[in-house]
Amino acid sequence: MKQPTLPTASRAAVIPCLALALTAAAYLPAAPLAPPIVQSTGSALRVDWAPNSQLFVSDDLVNWTLAPVPATQQRATMAIDKPNKFFRVVQNGQVSDAAGFSLPVHPPITEISLPSVTIDGFSPIEVTFDNPPGSPTIPMSIGGSVKIFRDDGTSGDKVAGDGKFTAALFLSGAEVNELNTFLNGLPPGTVQPMFRGREWIGNVPVAPISLNGLPPGQPYIIRGGFIGGATGAPSKTLGGPPSVRSTGGAAGIAGAPGGAAGAGPVVVSPLTVGSWDKSLMITDLTVVNDPIRTFDPCSVQGQPGIGTPMGPWTFGKLMTNMTPTGVDPRDFVRRWLESWVVNQTINNDVVAERLASIQTSIITPWEIASGVGPGGPLDLAKAPFRLCAIVNRVDLRQTNGSPYGGGTVKDDPCNPICEAGEARFVFCALGPVFHTTPAGGTGTGGAGGYNQTSCELPFTVILEYCVPRKGCEQIKAWAQQWLALESIPFGPAYNAALQAITDQFTLPGQGTSGPQHSAISQIRSNEILVGPWEMREWRIFNNDSDAGMLREVTVKQTPAWVHNGQNEVQTFLQAAANVGQFTTPGVTVPLRWMGQAFLGGASPMPNFRGFPTYWDGPLPVGSSALAMDDRHSFSLNTCSGCHHGETGNYKSNPAGNLSEFTHVSERPMFAPSTLSGFLTGITTGAPDPALTGAPNENWNKSFADLVRRHVDLVMVAKQPCFFRIFDTALANIH
């Protein structure tokens, strides 16, 4: 990790990879020197600091430079030219904690007006926001720099206070040609699915047009966040919600049942037609059972496992890659497993141990397979985890200072801002379905612990990586790599190309998380080895006695279960609604609320078989200031709400099986994982009032998240960087 460039006498006071937020890290003593005070004036930053000290500035909390101000000065005004800017001061060998500024989340953009462009030059771009703030200026990140959009009648803005914010953007000839090529590839007569957050809200007609072929003075209007000539407001009369299907490796989009009566067939935009199962959610058996890159310890009786132990996509190899130097990977993994063995208290939420189930189902069979006794070193080449999916989540990229998939803005070099989103490996746990004998025996279960053709458990583990890419051009190139996979047939060439992508985030040294510089961001589990169903999360920390190890942490966006239906949920949602948080990417659940711990240490779903899980306050919607869409938005963002009631996940099963709570299921060895209706297309219907705990609402929600993600992927891969102002990161983490 590169040290901040502070004066030599001060470097001893700097701790590498210090978890610096805007205040001191909670697990370290506060520095005696007060940090600077940073305030935004809308279009500039005002920084105040202690007298007779030096001010240092950084864009990334890694590289620090001395600010060009006299040492006797105590205040400076600086332009907002980067999405993030951090400051610290040095005085007499002491170094303060960092204080900083992160670009605020801009409201969703409803319309952009571009003038006709024929040559290179600056063009006044007009933007209209949904529910704009009261300020006459809005800073936005465009191509790695910050532009100030104005509605004050200055700097090219035509009319002050008319709701149209203007900034002069430079459009190069290459960008104009790139956009025109994209627009001209859209056939007439198509419609484009539109989404608000994760919900499908209707379709819009697409009108392809050339940007530099417009009549003089006629602007090019972009509406609804879709670039490609979409006209009009989203309408459900243009056809039903999209759904995805995959047959023999080819994927397409279809209009799902539920469209308006008399609606004709929907011709969809090329933005949504593509092999999403090659570029976004990869579950094909030729990939997840690749004999070179994966290994499955379950096998036909008496035969060895299938594949290559410690292949590049195996659980054992991936865990080894993220293990710190000097730590035995076998200890690293056992420490993680043992977090289930004892009660964990996380943010004052007691997460109950699952000793019996984890020991019987995972640890003991793994020890037997490893040829060791209780507590012995686990053989990672025989890790009881089967690959289910490789997932591209570029849609979770962090933009404009808003939270990415992990649920919080990450502004330190140990847990960096994930500008390019995440990439994930999904595994299901394996365990014996009948008793085994000790190592070397040949009894009922045979030697090795996993001698059966079907041994998957209701237990999935997701390794979630922060993609190590920054800036629009790098992110765009990253999206193009994934999109290029769609043109390669499944088989050896496809798998080699996919590994060339996955190596960029799985190999050691690819990121900055922890002392091993791994790109791993967090690990999550979703299991019901024993009731209740539960999700957990772990992250790697660096600056304490548990340095470099996985530590169980709060689940993001989900309060502790004890708060469900209680007054604190009601007041939290009303407070968020009052400040308009539901009109931005979504409300972020804090650690504490109303003077008490709020965020959960785990996300359980007690009695889920009779209780499609929703989050709510004690008062019915309509008897308070809380609107039903606000309640749904909050509940959808929780782990339990997203995996069950709010997405109609249990309805994905034709029998309406309430036990369905995965988006990517565990799988038998020779069958792919089942994907939820939330991913592939579903209309939830209204909550069933006959079921305990259903909210008193009459809503229908439609989801097709793989369609939404594919639209997003193509937009990132094929459009000029200045259009990234459409980006609004999701608060939902799934």
C-alpha positions in Angstrom: 0.0 0.0 0.0 1.5 3.3 -1.0 2.0 5.7 1.9 0.5 9.2 1.9 3.2 11.7 0.8 3.5 13.5 4.1 6.7 15.1 5.5 9.3 12.5 6.5 9.1 13.4 10.2 5.3 12.7 10.1 5.3 9.4 8.3 5.7 7.4 11.5 2.4 8.7 12.6 0.6 7.4 9.5 -1.0 3.9 9.8 -1.2 2.1 6.4 -4.7 1.2 5.2 -6.2 3.1 8.1 -10.0 3.0 7.9 -10.6 6.7 7.5 -14.1 7.9 7.3 -15.0 11.5 7.9 -14.4 10.8 11.6 -11.8 8.7 13.4 -12.2 4.9 13.1 -14.2 3.6 16.0 -11.6 0.9 16.9 -8.6 3.2 17.1 -7.9 6.1 19.5 -8.6 9.5 18.0 -5.6 11.5 16.8 -4.8 14.4 19.1 -4.7 16.9 16.2 -8.2 18.0 15.1 -9.1 17.3 11.5 -10.0 20.1 9.1 -13.6 21.3 8.8 -14.9 20.9 5.3 -18.1 22.6 4.1 -19.7 22.7 0.7 -21.2 26.0 -0.7 -22.8 24.2 -3.6 -20.2 25.0 -6.2 -17.0 25.1 -4.1 -15.5 23.8 -0.8 -14.5 25.8 2.2 -11.8 24.2 4.3 -10.9 25.5 7.8 -8.0 24.1 9.9 -5.8 24.7 12.9 -3.3 27.6 12.7 0.4 26.9 12.1 -0.2 23.6 10.4 0.1 22.2 6.9 -2.9 21.2 4.9 -2.7 18.1 2.7 -5.3 17.1 0.1 -6.1 13.8 -1.6 -8.7 12.5 -4.1 -8.4 8.8 -3.0 -7.0 8.8 0.6 -3.9 7.1 -0.8 -1.9 9.8 -2.6 -1.6 13.0 -0.6 -0.1 16.4 -1.8 0.6 19.6 0.1 -2.2 22.1 -0.6 -0.9 25.3 -2.3 -1.7 27.6 0.7 0.5 29.5 3.1 1.2 27.7 6.4 -0.1 30.7 8.3 -3.5 30.5 6.5 -6.4 28.9 8.2 -9.1 28.9 5.5 -9.2 28.1 1.8 -11.8 27.9 -0.9 -11.3 25.1 -3.4 -13.2 24.1 -6.5 -15.3 20.9 -6.5 -13.4 19.2 -9.4 -13.4 15.6 -8.2 -16.2 13.4 -6.9 -14.3 12.9 -3.6 -11.8 15.2 -1.9 -10.2 14.6 1.4 -8.1 16.8 3.7 -5.8 16.3 6.8 -3.3 18.5 8.6 0.2 18.0 10.0 1.6 19.9 12.9 4.7 19.2 14.9 4.9 15.6 13.7 1.3 14.9 14.4 -1.1 13.9 11.6 -4.9 14.5 11.9 -7.6 12.1 10.9 -9.0 12.8 7.4 -12.1 14.9 6.8 -13.6 15.2 3.4 -16.3 15.8 0.8 -18.1 13.2 -1.3 -20.3 14.4 -4.2 -23.9 14.4 -3.0 -26.4 12.1 -4.8 -28.1 14.0 -7.5 -31.9 13.4 -8.0 -32.9 11.1 -10.9 -32.7 12.8 -14.3 -36.0 12.8 -16.2 -34.9 14.6 -19.4 -31.8 15.8 -21.1 -31.8 18.3 -24.0 -28.8 18.2 -26.4 -28.3 20.7 -29.2 -27.5 19.5 -32.7 -23.8 18.8 -32.8 -21.8 19.0 -36.1 -18.2 19.8 -35.0 -16.2 19.6 -31.8 -17.0 22.2 -29.2 -18.7 23.0 -26.0 -22.4 22.4 -26.0 -24.9 23.7 -23.4 -26.6 20.6 -22.0 -30.0 21.1 -20.3 -31.0 18.7 -17.6 -34.4 18.3 -15.9 -34.5 16.5 -12.5 -37.2 14.5 -10.7 -37.8 16.5 -7.5 -34.8 18.8 -7.8 -33.3 20.3 -4.6 -33.8 24.0 -3.7 -30.2 24.9 -4.6 -29.7 26.7 -7.9 -26.5 24.6 -8.5 -26.1 20.8 -8.7 -22.6 19.3 -9.1 -22.4 16.1 -11.1 -19.5 13.8 -11.9 -18.9 13.4 -15.7 -16.0 11.5 -17.1 -14.1 11.6 -13.8 -14.4 15.4 -13.4 -17.2 17.5 -11.8 -19.4 19.9 -13.7 -21.7 22.4 -12.0 -25.2 22.5 -13.5 -26.9 25.8 -12.9 -30.4 27.1 -12.8 -29.4 30.6 -11.8 -29.5 32.3 -15.2 -25.6 32.5 -15.5 -22.9 30.6 -17.4 -25.2 29.7 -20.3 -28.3 28.9 -18.3 -31.2 30.6 -20.1 -33.8 31.2 -17.4 -33.2 31.2 -13.7 -35.5 29.1 -11.7 -37.2 27.3 -14.7 -36.2 23.8 -13.5 -33.7 23.3 -16.3 -30.1 23.1 -15.1 -27.4 23.9 -17.7 -23.7 23.1 -18.0 -21.4 23.4 -21.0 -20.0 20.0 -21.9 -17.4 19.2 -24.4 -18.5 16.7 -27.0 -15.6 15.4 -29.2 -16.2 14.2 -32.7 -15.4 10.7 -31.6 -18.1 10.8 -29.0 -20.6 12.2 -31.5 -19.8 9.4 -34.0 -19.9 6.8 -31.2 -23.4 7.9 -30.1 -24.7 8.1 -33.7 -23.5 4.6 -34.5 -25.3 3.4 -31.4 -28.5 5.3 -32.2 -28.6 4.3 -35.9 -28.4 0.6 -34.8 -31.8 0.8 -33.2 -34.5 -0.4 -35.6 -37.7 1.5 -35.8 -40.9 0.1 -34.2 -39.2 -1.0 -31.1 -40.0 -0.3 -27.5 -37.7 -0.1 -24.5 -38.5 -1.5 -21.0 -38.2 1.3 -18.4 -37.4 0.8 -14.7 -37.8 2.9 -11.6 -35.1 1.5 -9.3 -35.7 -2.2 -9.7 -39.4 -2.0 -10.7 -40.6 -2.2 -14.3 -42.9 0.7 -14.8 -43.7 0.4 -18.5 -42.3 0.6 -22.0 -41.5 3.6 -24.2 -41.2 3.8 -28.0 -37.8 4.2 -29.5 -37.1 6.7 -32.3 -33.6 6.3 -33.7 -32.1 9.6 -34.9 -28.7 11.0 -35.8 -27.4 13.6 -33.3 -25.6 15.6 -36.0 -28.4 15.3 -38.5 -30.9 17.4 -36.6 -32.4 20.5 -38.2 -30.7 23.7 -37.0 -32.0 24.7 -33.6 -33.8 21.5 -32.9 -32.6 19.8 -29.7 -32.2 16.1 -29.2 -34.4 15.1 -26.2 -33.6 12.1 -24.0 -36.3 11.0 -21.6 -36.6 8.5 -18.8 -33.0 7.6 -18.5 -32.9 5.9 -21.8 -30.5 7.1 -24.5 -31.6 6.3 -28.0 -34.5 8.5 -28.8 -37.1 7.2 -26.3 -40.1 9.4 -26.6 -43.0 9.9 -24.2 -43.7 8.7 -20.7 -43.4 4.9 -19.9 -46.7 3.2 -20.7 -47.9 -0.2 -19.7 -50.3 -0.2 -22.7 -47.3 -0.9 -25.0 -47.1 -4.5 -23.7 -46.5 -6.5 -20.6 -43.4 -6.5 -18.4 -40.3 -8.2 -20.0 -39.2 -11.6 -18.9 -36.0 -13.4 -19.8 -35.6 -17.0 -21.1 -32.7 -19.1 -22.0 -32.7 -22.2 -24.2 -29.6 -24.0 -25.1 -27.4 -21.1 -24.3 -29.3 -18.5 -26.3 -31.2 -15.9 -24.4 -34.0 -13.6 -25.4 -36.7 -11.4 -24.1 -40.5 -12.0 -24.2 -43.5 -10.0 -23.2 -44.7 -11.7 -20.0 -48.4 -12.2 -19.3 -50.1 -9.2 -17.7 -49.9 -6.7 -20.5 -52.8 -4.5 -21.4 -55.8 -6.1 -23.1 -55.4 -5.8 -26.9 -51.7 -5.0 -26.7 -49.8 -6.3 -29.7 -46.6 -8.2 -29.6 -43.7 -6.2 -28.1 -40.6 -5.7 -30.3 -37.9 -5.0 -27.9 -34.8 -2.8 -28.2 -31.4 -4.4 -28.9 -30.5 -3.0 -25.5 -32.4 -5.9 -23.9 -31.8 -8.7 -26.5 -28.7 -10.5 -25.7 -27.2 -13.5 -24.0 -27.5 -12.2 -20.4 -26.6 -15.8 -19.4 -23.2 -15.2 -20.9 -22.5 -11.6 -19.7 -24.4 -11.2 -16.4 -25.7 -14.4 -14.7 -23.6 -17.3 -15.9 -25.0 -20.6 -14.7 -24.4 -22.8 -17.8 -23.1 -26.3 -16.9 -20.2 -26.0 -19.3 -19.0 -23.2 -17.0 -20.0 -24.2 -13.5 -18.8 -27.8 -14.1 -15.7 -26.9 -16.1 -13.3 -29.8 -15.5 -10.3 -27.6 -15.7 -11.4 -24.7 -13.5 -13.9 -26.2 -11.0 -14.0 -29.3 -8.7 -16.9 -31.1 -7.2 -16.1 -33.5 -4.3 -19.5 -35.2 -4.6 -19.1 -38.2 -6.9 -20.4 -41.6 -7.8 -19.9 -44.1 -5.0 -16.2 -44.9 -4.6 -15.0 -42.6 -7.4 -12.9 -39.4 -7.0 -14.5 -36.0 -7.3 -15.0 -34.4 -10.7 -12.8 -31.6 -12.0 -9.5 -30.1 -10.9 -8.8 -29.6 -7.2 -7.8 -26.0 -6.5 -8.8 -24.9 -10.0 -9.1 -21.1 -10.5 -12.9 -21.1 -9.9 -12.9 -23.4 -6.9 -13.9 -22.2 -3.5 -10.6 -23.4 -2.0 -8.5 -21.5 -4.5 -10.5 -18.3 -4.3 -10.3 -18.4 -0.5 -6.6 -19.0 -0.7 -6.2 -16.0 -3.0 -7.7 -13.7 -0.5 -5.7 -15.0 2.5 -3.1 -12.6 3.9 0.6 -13.4 3.5 1.9 -15.3 6.5 -1.5 -16.8 7.3 -2.4 -20.4 6.6 -5.4 -20.5 4.3 -6.7 -23.5 6.2 -6.8 -21.4 9.4 -8.3 -18.5 7.5 -11.2 -20.6 6.3 -11.7 -22.4 9.7 -11.8 -19.1 11.5 -14.6 -18.1 9.1 -16.6 -21.3 9.7 -16.2 -21.0 13.5 -18.1 -17.7 13.5 -21.2 -19.9 13.4 -20.0 -21.9 16.4 -20.6 -19.3 19.1 -23.1 -16.4 19.6 -22.0 -13.2 17.8 -23.0 -9.8 19.1 -23.0 -7.4 16.2 -24.2 -3.8 16.7 -26.0 -5.0 19.9 -27.8 -7.7 17.9 -27.2 -11.2 19.2 -26.8 -13.6 16.3 -27.4 -17.1 17.7 -24.8 -19.9 17.2 -25.6 -22.8 14.9 -23.0 -25.1 16.2 -24.8 -28.4 15.8 -25.8 -27.8 12.2 -22.5 -26.3 10.9 -20.5 -29.0 12.7 -22.6 -31.9 11.5 -23.2 -30.7 8.0 -20.0 -28.9 7.1 -17.0 -29.1 9.5 -17.0 -32.8 10.5 -17.5 -34.1 6.9 -14.8 -31.8 5.7 -12.4 -33.0 8.4 -13.2 -36.6 7.4 -12.6 -35.8 3.7 -9.3 -34.1 4.8 -8.2 -37.2 6.7 -7.9 -35.4 10.0 -9.5 -35.5 13.4 -11.6 -32.8 15.1 -9.9 -29.4 14.8 -7.4 -30.6 12.2 -6.3 -28.6 9.2 -9.0 -28.6 6.4 -7.9 -29.7 3.0 -9.0 -26.7 0.8 -8.7 -28.9 -2.3 -11.7 -30.9 -1.0 -13.7 -27.8 0.0 -17.4 -28.9 0.1 -18.7 -26.0 -2.1 -20.1 -26.4 -5.6 -20.0 -23.5 -8.0 -23.5 -22.3 -9.0 -22.9 -19.0 -10.8 -20.5 -16.3 -11.8 -22.2 -12.9 -11.8 -21.4 -9.5 -13.2 -22.8 -6.6 -11.2 -21.5 -3.6 -13.0 -25.0 -2.1 -12.2 -23.8 -1.8 -8.6 -21.1 0.7 -9.5 -20.9 3.6 -7.1 -21.7 6.9 -8.8 -22.1 10.5 -7.7 -21.2 9.8 -4.1 -24.1 7.3 -3.7 -23.8 3.9 -2.0 -22.9 1.0 -4.2 -24.0 -2.6 -3.5 -22.4 -2.9 -0.1 -24.7 -0.2 1.2 -22.2 2.4 2.4 -20.0 4.9 0.8 -16.5 3.5 1.0 -13.9 6.2 1.3 -10.7 4.5 2.5 -8.0 2.5 0.7 -8.8 -0.7 2.7 -12.5 -0.6 1.5 -12.4 1.5 -1.6 -15.2 3.1 -3.5 -16.4 0.5 -6.0 -16.7 2.7 -9.0 -17.1 -0.3 -11.4 -19.5 -2.2 -9.2 -19.0 -5.8 -8.1 -18.3 -9.3 -9.5 -19.4 -12.4 -7.7 -19.0 -16.1 -7.3 -22.0 -18.0 -5.9 -21.4 -21.4 -4.3 -23.7 -23.9 -2.6 -22.5 -26.0 0.3 -22.2 -29.7 0.2 -22.6 -32.3 2.9 -23.2 -36.0 3.3 -26.8 -37.2 3.1 -26.0 -40.3 5.1 -23.4 -41.3 7.7 -19.8 -41.7 6.8 -17.1 -43.7 8.5 -13.8 -42.2 9.8 -11.1 -41.5 7.2 -9.9 -44.6 5.5 -13.1 -46.6 6.2 -15.3 -48.2 3.6 -18.7 -48.3 5.4 -22.0 -47.0 4.4 -20.8 -43.6 3.3 -17.4 -44.7 2.0 -14.2 -42.9 2.6 -13.8 -39.2 2.2 -17.2 -37.9 3.4 -18.8 -37.0 0.0 -19.7 -40.2 -1.8 -23.1 -39.5 -3.3 -24.3 -38.0 -6.5 -26.5 -35.4 -4.8 -25.3 -33.7 -1.6 -26.2 -30.1 -2.0 -27.4 -28.3 1.1 -29.8 -25.3 1.5 -26.8 -23.1 2.1 -25.3 -20.7 -0.5 -22.2 -18.5 -0.1 -21.4 -15.5 -2.2 -17.9 -14.1 -2.7 -18.4 -10.5 -3.6 -15.5 -8.6 -5.2 -15.0 -4.8 -5.6 -14.0 -4.5 -9.2 -10.6 -2.7 -9.3 -11.5 -0.2 -12.0 -11.8 3.6 -11.7 -12.9 6.4 -14.1 -15.3 6.2 -16.9 -13.0 4.9 -19.6 -11.8 2.0 -17.4 -15.4 1.1 -16.4 -16.5 1.3 -20.0 -13.8 -1.1 -21.0 -14.7 -3.4 -18.2 -18.3 -3.5 -19.4 -17.2 -4.1 -23.0 -15.2 -7.2 -21.8 -18.3 -8.8 -20.4 -20.5 -7.8 -23.3 -17.9 -9.4 -25.7 -18.6 -12.8 -24.1 -22.0 -12.8 -25.7 -20.5 -13.5 -29.2 -18.5 -16.6 -28.0 -20.3 -19.9 -27.9 -20.2 -21.8 -24.6 -17.2 -24.1 -24.6 -13.4 -24.0 -24.0 -13.0 -20.6 -25.8 -15.7 -19.0 -23.8 -14.4 -20.3 -20.5 -10.9 -19.1 -21.3 -12.2 -15.6 -22.1 -14.3 -15.6 -18.9 -11.3 -16.6 -16.8 -9.3 -13.7 -18.4 -12.0 -11.5 -16.9 -12.3 -13.2 -13.5 -8.5 -13.2 -12.9 -8.6 -9.4 -12.9 -10.5 -9.5 -9.6 -9.8 -12.9 -8.0 -6.0 -13.1 -8.1 -3.9 -11.8 -5.2 -2.9 -8.2 -5.4 -5.8 -7.1 -7.6 -7.4 -4.8 -5.0 -6.8 -3.0 -1.8 -8.9 -4.8 0.8 -6.9 -5.9 3.8 -3.1 -6.6 4.1 -3.2 -9.1 1.1 -4.5 -6.4 -1.3 -7.4 -8.6 -2.4 -10.3 -7.2 -4.3 -12.7 -9.1 -2.0 -15.3 -6.7 -0.6 -17.5 -9.0 1.5 -18.7 -12.6 1.8 -22.4 -13.3 2.4 -24.3 -16.5 3.3 -27.9 -17.5 2.8 -28.8 -20.7 4.6 -31.4 -22.7 6.5 -29.4 -25.7 7.8 -31.6 -25.1 10.8 -34.4 -22.6 11.3 -34.8 -19.8 10.9 -33.6 -18.9 7.5 -30.8 -16.4 7.8 -28.3 -14.3 5.9 -24.9 -13.2 7.3 -22.0 -11.0 6.1 -18.2 -10.9 6.7 -15.5 -8.5 5.8 -11.7 -8.3 6.2 -10.3 -5.8 8.6 -6.7 -4.7 9.0 -6.0 -2.6 12.1 -6.9 -4.7 15.1 -6.1 -8.0 16.8 -8.1 -9.8 14.1 -6.1 -8.3 11.3 -6.5 -9.9 7.9 -9.2 -12.3 9.0 -12.9 -12.4 8.0 -15.0 -10.8 10.7 -18.8 -11.1 10.9 -20.4 -7.7 10.4 -23.8 -6.1 10.0 -26.0 -7.1 7.1 -26.6 -4.0 5.0 -29.9 -2.2 4.6 -31.7 -4.6 7.1 -32.5 -3.6 10.6 -32.4 -6.1 13.4 -35.5 -8.3 13.3 -36.7 -7.1 16.7 -37.5 -3.7 15.0 -39.9 -5.1 12.4 -43.5 -3.7 13.0 -42.2 -1.3 15.6 -42.4 2.5 16.0 -38.8 3.0 15.2 -39.3 1.7 11.7 -42.3 4.0 11.2 -40.4 7.1 12.4 -37.3 6.2 10.3 -39.3 5.8 7.1 -41.2 9.0 7.7 -38.0 10.9 8.4 -36.5 9.6 5.2 -39.6 10.5 3.2 -39.6 14.0 4.6 -36.2 14.7 3.2 -36.9 13.1 -0.2 -34.5 10.1 0.2 -37.0 7.8 -1.6 -36.7 9.9 -4.7 -32.9 9.2 -4.9 -31.3 5.7 -5.2 -33.0 4.7 -1.9 -32.8 5.2 1.8 -29.7 3.9 3.6 -30.3 2.1 6.9 -28.0 3.5 9.6 -26.2 1.7 12.4 -28.3 3.6 15.0 -31.7 5.2 15.0 -33.6 6.9 17.8 -30.7 6.4 20.2 -30.5 2.6 19.8 -28.7 0.1 17.6 -30.7 -0.4 14.4 -28.8 -2.2 11.7 -29.0 -6.0 12.1 -26.2 -8.4 12.8 -27.9 -10.9 10.6 -31.1 -11.1 8.5 -33.3 -13.9 9.8 -36.8 -14.8 8.6 -38.6 -16.4 11.6 -41.6 -18.5 10.7 -41.1 -17.7 7.1 -43.1 -20.7 5.9 -46.3 -18.9 6.9 -45.0 -15.3 6.7 -43.9 -13.9 3.4 -41.5 -11.4 4.9 -42.2 -7.7 4.6 -40.9 -4.8 6.7 -43.4 -2.3 8.1 -44.2 0.0 11.0 -47.1 -0.5 13.4 -49.5 1.8 11.6 -51.3 0.8 8.3 -50.3 2.7 5.2 -52.7 5.6 4.9 -53.1 6.2 8.6 -49.7 8.0 8.7 -47.6 10.2 6.4 -45.9 7.1 5.0 -46.8 6.3 1.4 -47.0 2.7 0.3 -44.2 3.0 -2.3 -41.9 4.3 0.4 -42.6 1.4 2.6 -42.1 -1.0 -0.3 -38.9 0.7 -1.4 -37.4 0.3 2.1 -38.6 -3.3 2.5 -37.4 -4.3 -0.9 -33.9 -3.0 0.0 -33.7 -5.3 3.0 -32.2 -8.8 2.6 -35.3 -10.6 3.8 -37.8 -8.4 1.9 -35.9 -8.7 -1.3 -35.5 -12.5 -1.0 -39.1 -13.2 -0.1 -42.3 -11.1 0.2 -41.6 -7.9 -1.7 -40.4 -9.6 -4.8 -42.9 -12.5 -4.7 -39.9 -14.8 -4.6 -41.9 -17.6 -3.1 -44.4 -17.3 -6.1 -41.5 -18.1 -8.5 -42.4 -21.7 -7.6 -45.6 -22.7 -9.4 -46.9 -24.2 -6.1 -46.3 -20.9 -4.3 -43.7 -22.6 -2.1 -43.1 -20.3 0.8 -39.7 -21.9 1.3 -38.3 -20.2 -1.7 -35.8 -17.6 -0.6 -32.8 -17.7 -2.9 -32.3 -15.7 -6.1 -29.7 -18.3 -7.2 -30.6 -21.7 -5.8 -28.4 -24.6 -4.7 -28.2 -27.2 -7.4 -27.6 -30.8 -8.1 -24.3 -31.7 -9.8 -25.7 -32.1 -13.3 -28.3 -29.4 -13.3 -28.0 -25.6 -13.3 -29.3 -23.4 -10.5 -32.8 -22.1 -10.6 -33.2 -18.4 -10.8 -35.9 -16.4 -9.0 -38.8 -14.6 -10.7 -37.3 -11.4 -9.5 -34.4 -12.0 -11.9 -36.3 -13.6 -14.8 -39.6 -11.7 -14.7 -42.5 -11.7 -12.3 -45.6 -9.7 -11.4 -46.1 -10.1 -7.7 -49.8 -9.3 -7.4 -51.1 -7.8 -4.2 -50.0 -9.1 -0.8 -52.3 -11.9 0.3 -54.2 -10.6 3.3 -54.9 -14.2 4.4 -51.2 -14.6 5.1 -49.9 -13.4 8.5 -47.9 -10.2 8.3 -48.9 -9.1 4.8 -49.0 -5.3 4.5 -52.4 -3.6 4.2 -51.7 -2.5 0.6 -53.1 -3.3 -2.8 -50.1 -3.0 -5.1 -48.8 -5.0 -8.1 -45.1 -4.8 -8.7 -43.3 -6.2 -11.8 -39.6 -7.1 -11.8 -37.2 -8.4 -14.5 -33.9 -7.6 -13.0 -31.7 -9.4 -15.6 -33.4 -7.2 -18.2 -32.7 -4.1 -16.2 -29.1 -5.2 -15.7 -28.6 -5.9 -19.4 -29.9 -2.5 -20.4 -27.5 -1.0 -17.9 -24.6 -3.1 -19.2 -25.1 -2.0 -22.8 -25.5 1.6 -21.8 -22.2 1.5 -19.9 -20.3 -0.4 -22.7 -21.6 1.6 -25.8 -22.2 5.2 -24.8 -20.0 8.2 -24.4 -18.8 9.0 -20.9 -20.6 12.2 -20.6 -23.9 10.3 -20.5 -22.8 8.8 -17.2 -24.8 11.6 -15.6 -27.8 9.2 -16.0 -26.1 6.9 -13.5 -28.0 6.6 -10.2 -26.5 3.8 -8.1 -28.8 1.4 -6.4 -29.2 1.3 -2.6 -30.5 -2.3 -3.0 -27.6 -4.7 -2.4 -29.0 -7.9 -4.1 
